[in-house]
Amino acid sequence: MNPELLTELVSFKMPFGKYKDRLIADLPEPYLVWFSQKGFPKGKLGMLLQTMYEIKLNGLEYLLKPLRS
């Protein structure tokens, strides 16, 4: 896993929708599941959302704790 990608999860904010301005790492799991069913957006945002979905799905949130400031 790319360490820079993990750092972005705790610093990049959701740019739109119900959870606008919330950190990607703080998005609720049901929202990420919804994206996985409907399709992730293209580009960087989609990659971050999909990565966060996989982290939550596999119980790996502990990987982000040391990166939070």
N, C-alpha and C positions, 0 to 999 in steps of 0.2 A: 504494500500500500504506500502511496506517495505521501510523505509527511506534509508537503505543501498543501495537498488536497484536504488533509485533516484540519490544518490550520484555517483554511478557507471556510470550513463548515462552522467554525466557532466565531467567524468574523463577518461572513457574507449574510446580508439581510434579504429576506423575501421581498421582491420588488412590487408585488401586486397581490390582490385578493384579500380574503378574510384575515390572513396572517401577515399582511404587509408590514414591513419593518421589524419582523421577528427574525432572530437568527435562525439559519437553516437547522442548526443543531438543536434548537428549541421547538421545532415544529412538532405537533402531536402526531403520533403514529397513524391514527386513522386518516389524517390528511395525506400522508405519504402513501398509504395503502390506496387511497382514492386515485392518486396520480399513477400508481403502478397499474391500476385497472384501466384508466382512461388514456394513459400515455404520458410520459414525461416530456416536458418542453425540449426543444432542440437547444444545442449549445451548452455553455458553461452551467447555466442554471439547471438544466435537465440532468447533467452529469452530477452536480452536487446533490440534487434531490434524490437521484437514484442511489448514490453512495450512502446518503443518510438513511434511506429506506433499508438498504442491505445491513447497515450497522445496527439499526434498531431491530430488524428481523432476526438477526443472529445474536442479539444481546451483547453487543460490543461497545456500548456507550462509554464504558470505562476508559476506552482509548482516548476520548476527548477531554476527560477531566484535567489532565496535566496541561492542556493547551489553553484552557480558559483563563483569562486574565482578570 
